[in-house]
Amino acid sequence: MTEQHSSNTHTGKVAVVTGASTGIGEATARELRRAGWTVYAVARRAERLEDLARQTGAIAAPCDITSEAQVAELRDRVLGEQHRMDALLNISGGARGTDRVADARTEDWEWMYEVNVLGTMRLTRAFLPALRENGEGTVLNLTSLAAHRAYEGGGGYNAAKYAERAMTEALRLEEAEHNVRVVEIAPGLVHTPEFSLNRLGGDEEAAEKVYAGVDKPLTSEDVAQVCAFAVNLPHHVDLDTVTIKPVAQAAPHKLIRGS
C-alpha cells in the first residue's frame, strides 16, 4: 500500500536522502514524501529501497556513497530525470566500536571517516553545482551530539562527527554567496537498533543495553520531523545547528535511567 502524501507548495521539489534503507534516513524520506517532495532514496541495500518505494512513491536509488563512480552515476541520474535539485539530506553515517584511543582499531576509524566525512563530502560536491543553479538550494547534514561533546570510548566516532560538523560550518560560509542554505541536525540518544548493532559488532544484548531503562529515547521519526521541518521552512530561514535530545538525556554525561 502506498502512503498518502499531500499536494502542497512543496510538490515538484526534489530531494536526495541518503541512508534511506533504515532508521532516520528512511523516516526522513517518508516524511518528505508526505510533504509532497520527489524523493530519491539512497542507500546500498536495494531491496529495502524497493520496499520503501512501493510504500511511499519514493524513487529507489541504490548507491554506495564510498564510491566516486556510483555517486557520479547518482548525480547524473537525478539531474537527467528531474533537471533540478532542491535539497540534499546527508543522513548516512555510523559508528564502529567503543574502544578507547589506546586500543583503537585502525579499520574502525577508517570506516567511520570514510562514511561520515568523505561520503558526505562526495555527495555534497556532486550536487553543489545544481543546488547553486537552483538559487534556493539546501544541504542538510545529520551529525550527532558526538560532534559537539567527546566522551570516553567515543574517540573514533567523535573524531568523524567533529570533522563532519567542521565541514558543514565551512560549507555554510562558502556557499552563502550562492544562497545555498546549510543545516546541521545533531541528535542525541535515538532508538535506532541497527546503529547500535553495527557499532557493537552485532551483539544484540549489548545493543539493547544502550537504551535500557531510558524513558522515551528519541525515535527515528522524531528526528525525521525536524529534518523535514528544516528543509520545508521558507528558504531565508536557516536552522544553522539544531541539537535534539530526549528529556531523559540532560547532557551526554547525564542520562536518566529507570529501574
C-alpha positions in Angstrom: 0.0 0.0 0.0 1.3 3.4 -0.9 1.3 6.1 1.8 -0.7 9.2 1.1 1.2 12.4 0.5 -0.1 15.9 0.3 -0.3 18.2 -2.7 1.1 21.4 -1.3 3.7 24.1 -2.1 6.5 21.5 -1.9 5.1 19.4 -4.7 7.7 19.4 -7.5 10.6 19.9 -5.2 13.4 17.3 -5.5 15.4 15.9 -2.6 18.1 13.3 -2.3 18.1 11.5 1.1 21.0 9.2 1.9 20.8 6.4 4.5 17.3 5.8 3.4 17.2 2.0 3.9 16.7 2.2 7.6 16.4 4.5 10.7 16.5 8.2 10.4 17.1 8.2 6.7 14.1 6.1 5.9 11.9 8.1 8.2 13.1 11.3 6.6 12.3 10.0 3.1 8.8 9.1 4.3 8.3 12.5 5.9 9.3 14.4 2.8 7.1 12.2 0.6 4.2 13.1 2.9 5.0 16.8 2.3 4.8 16.3 -1.5 8.5 16.1 -2.4 10.0 14.0 -5.1 12.5 11.9 -3.1 15.4 9.9 -4.3 16.0 7.3 -1.5 19.7 6.4 -1.4 21.4 3.5 0.3 23.3 0.3 -0.6 20.5 -2.2 0.2 18.4 -2.1 -3.0 15.7 -4.5 -1.7 14.9 -2.2 1.2 14.7 0.8 -1.0 12.3 -1.0 -3.3 10.1 -1.7 -0.3 10.2 2.0 0.6 9.4 3.0 -3.0 6.4 0.7 -3.1 5.1 2.1 0.2 5.7 5.8 -0.3 6.3 6.5 -4.0 9.9 7.5 -3.3 12.4 6.6 -6.1 14.8 3.8 -5.1 18.4 4.9 -6.0 20.9 2.3 -4.8 24.3 3.8 -4.3 27.4 3.2 -2.3 28.5 6.7 -1.1 32.1 5.5 -0.7 32.3 5.0 -4.5 33.2 8.1 -6.6 31.8 6.4 -9.7 28.5 5.5 -8.1 28.0 9.0 -6.7 28.6 10.4 -10.1 26.1 8.0 -11.6 23.5 9.0 -9.0 24.1 12.7 -9.7 23.7 12.1 -13.5 20.5 10.1 -12.9 18.8 12.6 -10.7 19.6 15.6 -12.8 18.9 13.8 -16.0 15.5 12.8 -14.8 14.5 15.9 -12.8 16.6 18.7 -14.3 16.7 20.3 -10.9 17.8 19.7 -7.3 16.3 21.4 -4.2 17.7 19.7 -1.2 20.4 17.2 -0.3 20.0 15.5 3.0 23.1 13.6 4.1 21.7 11.2 6.6 24.1 8.3 6.0 26.7 7.6 8.8 27.5 5.3 11.5 29.8 4.2 14.4 32.0 1.2 14.9 33.5 0.2 18.2 33.7 1.7 21.7 37.4 1.3 22.1 39.4 3.9 23.9 42.1 5.7 21.8 44.8 3.5 23.4 43.1 0.4 22.0 41.8 2.0 18.7 41.3 -0.3 15.7 42.5 1.5 12.6 40.0 -0.2 10.4 37.1 1.0 12.5 38.4 4.6 12.4 38.9 4.4 8.7 35.4 3.2 8.1 33.8 5.9 10.2 35.8 8.6 8.5 35.0 7.2 5.0 31.3 7.0 5.6 30.6 10.1 7.8 33.1 12.5 6.3 34.2 11.5 2.9 30.8 10.1 1.9 29.1 13.4 2.9 31.8 15.3 1.0 31.3 13.2 -2.2 27.5 13.7 -2.3 27.8 17.4 -1.4 30.5 18.1 -4.0 28.5 16.2 -6.7 25.3 18.1 -6.2 26.5 21.6 -5.3 26.5 22.9 -8.9 22.8 22.0 -9.2 22.0 23.4 -5.8 23.7 26.7 -6.7 21.9 26.8 -10.0 18.6 26.3 -8.2 19.0 29.6 -6.5 17.5 28.3 -3.2 19.2 25.0 -2.6 19.7 23.3 0.8 22.2 20.9 2.2 21.3 19.2 5.5 23.9 17.2 7.3 23.0 14.8 10.1 25.8 14.9 12.6 25.4 13.9 16.2 25.7 15.1 19.8 29.0 13.3 19.5 30.1 16.1 17.1 29.8 18.6 20.0 30.9 16.7 23.1 33.5 14.0 23.3 33.2 11.0 25.6 35.3 8.1 26.7 35.2 5.2 24.3 33.9 7.5 21.6 37.1 8.9 20.2 36.8 7.5 16.7 33.1 8.5 16.3 33.8 11.8 17.9 36.6 12.5 15.5 34.5 11.6 12.5 31.5 13.6 13.6 33.5 16.6 14.7 35.1 16.6 11.2 31.6 16.4 9.6 30.5 19.3 11.7 33.5 21.3 10.8 32.9 20.6 7.1 29.3 21.7 7.5 30.3 25.0 9.1 32.9 25.7 6.4 30.3 24.9 3.7 27.9 27.4 5.2 30.5 30.1 4.9 31.5 29.1 1.4 28.0 28.8 0.0 26.2 31.8 1.5 27.1 33.9 -1.6 25.3 31.2 -3.7 22.2 31.3 -1.5 22.7 27.7 -0.6 21.2 27.0 2.9 23.3 24.7 5.1 21.7 23.0 8.1 23.2 20.7 10.8 20.9 18.4 12.8 22.7 16.8 15.8 20.7 14.2 17.6 21.5 12.7 21.0 20.1 9.2 22.0 17.9 7.8 19.3 16.4 4.3 19.5 18.0 3.0 16.2 18.8 -0.6 16.9 20.7 -1.1 13.7 23.0 1.7 14.5 23.9 0.2 17.9 24.2 -3.3 16.4 26.7 -2.1 13.8 28.7 -0.2 16.5 28.8 -3.2 18.8 29.7 -5.9 16.3 26.2 -7.4 16.1 25.9 -8.0 19.9 22.1 -7.8 20.4 22.3 -7.9 24.2 24.9 -5.1 24.3 22.9 -3.0 21.8 19.7 -3.2 23.8 21.6 -2.1 27.0 22.3 1.2 25.3 18.6 2.1 25.7 17.8 0.1 28.9 15.7 2.0 31.4 15.6 5.2 29.4 12.1 6.6 29.4 11.2 7.6 25.8 14.5 7.9 23.9 14.2 9.7 20.6 12.8 7.8 17.6 13.8 8.0 14.0 10.5 9.7 13.3 11.2 12.4 15.9 14.5 13.3 14.1 12.9 13.0 10.7 10.2 15.5 11.5 12.9 18.0 12.5 14.9 17.4 9.3 11.8 17.8 7.1 10.8 20.9 9.1 14.2 22.5 8.4 14.0 22.0 4.6 10.3 23.0 4.4 10.9 26.3 6.1 11.0 29.4 3.8 14.4 29.4 2.3 15.7 32.6 4.0 15.3 30.8 7.4 18.3 28.7 8.2 18.4 26.4 11.2 22.2 26.5 11.4 22.6 23.9 14.1 19.9 22.0 16.0 20.7 19.6 18.8 17.9 17.2 19.7 17.9 15.1 22.9 15.3 13.2 24.8 14.3 14.9 28.1 16.0 11.9 29.9 19.3 13.0 28.3 20.0 16.3 30.0 23.6 16.1 28.7 25.8 13.5 27.1 27.1 12.5 30.6 23.7 12.7 32.3 21.2 10.1 31.2 18.3 9.2 33.4 17.6 5.5 33.6 14.7 3.9 35.5 14.9 0.6 37.2 
